[in-house]
Amino acid sequence: MPKIIYCVFLKQYAEGLDAPCYPGSLGKYIYEHISKDAWRKWKNKEIILINENKLNMMNISDRAMLEREMKIFLFGKDFLDTKNY
């Protein structure tokens, strides 16, 4: 039976992720508040951002930019100002 969570991205109950998909406390927060569907939408957006901006995932500043964009995409701009996780 799938785990059902309230997805803050979709603003409705949906099937949760099978396992944490991001490291650390942010990963735990994502696991508890983001659905499979919302995560799939983010992964599609992530690919677009990497390609359009020619990001190098070996570069720490590129990874930081991508994490910031992920937070905005999944949780909104206000999430950046608070430490919710």
C-alpha positions in Angstrom: 0.0 0.0 0.0 1.5 3.4 -1.0 2.3 6.0 1.6 -0.2 8.9 1.3 1.0 12.4 2.3 -0.2 16.0 2.0 1.9 17.4 -0.8 2.6 21.0 -0.3 3.3 21.4 -4.0 0.1 20.0 -5.3 -1.9 21.2 -2.2 -3.6 17.8 -2.0 -3.1 14.3 -0.6 -1.1 12.2 -3.0 1.3 9.2 -3.1 4.5 9.9 -1.3 8.0 9.1 -2.4 9.3 5.5 -1.8 12.5 6.7 -0.2 14.3 10.0 0.5 15.7 11.3 -2.8 17.8 14.2 -1.5 20.5 14.2 1.2 20.3 15.7 4.7 17.5 17.4 6.6 16.2 19.0 3.4 15.9 15.5 1.9 13.9 14.4 4.9 11.6 17.4 4.6 11.1 16.7 0.9 10.3 13.0 1.7 7.7 14.0 4.2 6.0 16.8 2.2 6.5 16.2 -1.5 4.6 13.6 -3.6 6.0 11.4 -6.3 4.2 13.4 -9.0 5.6 16.7 -7.7 9.1 15.2 -7.5 8.8 14.0 -11.1 7.7 17.5 -12.2 10.8 18.9 -10.4 13.1 16.4 -12.1 11.8 17.4 -15.5 12.4 21.1 -14.6 15.8 20.3 -13.2 16.9 18.8 -16.6 15.7 21.9 -18.4 17.6 24.2 -16.0 20.8 22.1 -16.3 20.7 22.2 -20.1 19.6 25.8 -20.6 22.1 27.2 -18.1 24.9 24.7 -19.1 25.3 23.8 -15.4 28.2 21.6 -14.3 27.2 19.4 -11.3 30.9 19.2 -10.3 30.7 23.0 -9.6 29.5 23.8 -6.1 28.0 27.1 -7.1 26.0 25.4 -9.9 24.7 22.8 -7.4 23.8 25.6 -5.0 21.9 27.5 -7.7 20.0 24.3 -8.6 19.1 23.6 -5.0 17.8 27.2 -4.6 15.7 26.7 -7.8 14.4 23.4 -6.4 13.3 25.1 -3.1 11.5 27.8 -5.1 9.9 25.4 -7.4 8.6 23.0 -4.8 7.9 25.3 -1.8 7.8 28.9 -3.2 10.0 31.9 -2.7 9.0 32.4 1.0 10.6 29.1 1.8 14.0 30.6 1.2 13.5 33.1 4.0 12.7 30.4 6.6 14.4 27.3 7.9 11.5 24.9 7.8 13.6 21.7 7.7 
